């Protein structure tokens, strides 16, 4: 499959191989990867918004909201209790903020959201290292 794709679009092949390699991570490693990608998508959306790169902004907003849905879907409400409920509300709020910001041209909202989620990502990294 990769060889036939390679002859058509080498960039697509790289992304496909990269995605396969990244998705073999599980548990806390996957959550950390999702947060890393989420923050990167939001920072790119901020840049694109500030620089009137609407297609890029749209793509990054779509990616960020999909990652937030994935993070929420991975919550274990039985074992996570109040923490899972809090994270679900946070993810839903972040999605609303991102979608609302996508209509405008102010990248600061994306940056602020990225900073907040990056703090949570740091907490995941700290907890995973313990």
C-alpha positions as CSV (number, residue, x, y, z in Angstrom):
1,X,0.0,0.0,0.0
2,X,2.8,2.5,0.9
3,X,4.7,1.9,-2.3
4,X,1.7,2.6,-4.6
5,X,0.9,5.7,-2.5
6,X,4.5,6.8,-2.6
7,X,4.5,7.1,-6.4
8,X,1.4,9.3,-6.3
9,X,1.9,11.6,-3.3
10,X,5.1,11.2,-1.1
11,X,3.7,13.7,1.5
12,X,0.6,11.6,1.9
13,X,2.7,8.5,2.3
14,X,4.8,10.2,5.0
15,X,1.7,11.3,6.9
16,X,0.2,7.9,6.7
17,X,3.3,6.2,8.0
18,X,3.7,8.8,10.7
19,X,0.1,8.3,11.8
20,X,0.5,4.6,12.0
21,X,3.6,4.9,14.1
22,X,1.9,7.4,16.4
23,X,-1.3,5.4,17.0
24,X,0.5,2.4,18.4
25,X,0.7,4.4,21.6
26,X,-1.9,3.6,24.3
27,X,-3.2,4.8,27.6
28,X,-1.4,7.9,29.0
29,X,0.9,8.0,26.0
30,X,-2.0,8.4,23.6
31,X,-3.6,11.1,25.8
32,X,-0.3,13.0,25.8
33,X,0.0,12.7,22.0
34,X,-3.6,13.9,21.6
35,X,-2.9,16.9,23.8
36,X,0.3,17.7,21.9
37,X,-1.5,17.6,18.6
38,X,-4.4,19.6,20.0
39,X,-2.2,22.4,21.3
40,X,-0.3,22.4,18.0
41,X,-3.5,22.6,16.0
42,X,-4.8,25.5,18.1
43,X,-1.5,27.4,17.8
44,X,-1.6,26.9,14.0
45,X,-5.2,28.1,13.9
46,X,-4.1,31.2,15.8
47,X,-1.4,31.9,13.3
48,X,-3.7,31.2,10.3
49,X,-6.4,33.5,11.8
50,X,-3.9,36.3,12.3
51,X,-2.5,35.9,8.8
52,X,-5.9,35.4,7.0
53,X,-5.0,31.9,6.0
54,X,-8.6,30.7,6.1
55,X,-8.2,27.2,4.7
56,X,-5.5,26.4,7.2
57,X,-7.5,27.9,10.0
58,X,-10.5,25.8,9.0
59,X,-8.4,22.6,8.8
60,X,-6.7,23.2,12.2
61,X,-10.1,24.1,13.9
62,X,-11.5,20.8,12.5
63,X,-8.5,18.9,13.8
64,X,-8.7,20.5,17.2
65,X,-12.4,19.8,17.6
66,X,-12.0,16.2,16.5
67,X,-9.2,15.7,19.0
68,X,-11.4,17.2,21.8
69,X,-14.1,14.7,20.8
70,X,-11.5,11.8,20.9
71,X,-10.3,12.9,24.4
72,X,-13.9,13.1,25.6
73,X,-14.7,9.7,24.2
74,X,-11.8,8.2,26.0
75,X,-13.0,9.3,29.4
76,X,-13.9,6.6,31.9
77,X,-16.7,8.0,33.9
78,X,-17.0,5.0,36.2
79,X,-13.4,5.0,37.3
80,X,-12.7,8.7,36.7
81,X,-15.8,10.0,38.6
82,X,-15.7,13.8,39.2
83,X,-12.4,14.2,37.3
84,X,-14.0,12.7,34.1
85,X,-17.0,14.9,34.5
86,X,-14.9,18.0,34.9
87,X,-12.8,17.1,31.8
88,X,-15.9,16.4,29.8
89,X,-17.2,19.9,30.6
90,X,-13.8,21.4,29.9
91,X,-13.6,19.6,26.5
92,X,-17.2,20.7,25.6
93,X,-16.4,24.3,26.6
94,X,-13.2,24.3,24.6
95,X,-15.1,23.0,21.5
96,X,-17.6,25.8,21.8
97,X,-14.9,28.4,22.3
98,X,-12.9,27.1,19.3
99,X,-16.0,27.0,17.0
100,X,-17.1,30.5,18.1
101,X,-13.5,31.8,17.5
102,X,-13.4,30.2,14.0
103,X,-15.9,32.7,12.8
104,X,-13.7,35.6,13.7
105,X,-10.2,36.7,12.8
106,X,-8.7,37.0,16.3
107,X,-6.0,34.4,16.9
108,X,-5.7,35.3,20.6
109,X,-8.7,33.1,21.5
110,X,-7.0,30.1,20.0
111,X,-3.7,30.9,21.8
112,X,-5.5,31.3,25.1
113,X,-7.3,28.0,24.7
114,X,-4.0,26.3,23.6
115,X,-2.3,27.7,26.7
116,X,-5.0,26.4,29.0
117,X,-5.0,22.9,27.4
118,X,-1.2,22.9,27.5
119,X,-1.3,23.3,31.3
120,X,-3.5,20.2,31.4
121,X,-1.1,18.4,29.1
122,X,1.7,19.2,31.5
123,X,-0.3,17.7,34.3
124,X,-0.8,14.5,32.3
125,X,3.0,14.4,31.6
126,X,3.8,14.9,35.3
127,X,1.3,12.2,36.3
128,X,2.6,9.8,33.7
129,X,6.2,10.3,34.8
130,X,5.3,9.4,38.5
